[in-house]
Amino acid sequence: MRTTVRLDDDILEEAKRYALDRGTTLTAVLEEALRELLARRGQRAAGAEPPLLPTFRGRGLRPGVDLHDTDALLDALEVAEDAGP
């Protein structure tokens, strides 16, 4: 596929020199660079640890609370608000 991209002149010249030094084409250099960038992005996302969330008072979920049931969760929150501190 053909496409047009705009590159900074310095980056383009460096990429051309890189291709020439390795006996390859500018297209091959750009494809390799994009593949490496996209592969690193995928590895980072897959290997990333989920963030730790702060907890406040209590010992986790209340019995019977289903985090996948929005209506039940909202009901449980309303009951907790009505009960007060």
Protein Blocks (a to p, Z undefined) as FASTA:
>chain_A
ZZdddddfklmmmmmmmmmmnopafklmmmmmmmmmmmmmmmmmmmpccdddddeehebj
aehiafklmklmmmmmmmmmmnoZZ
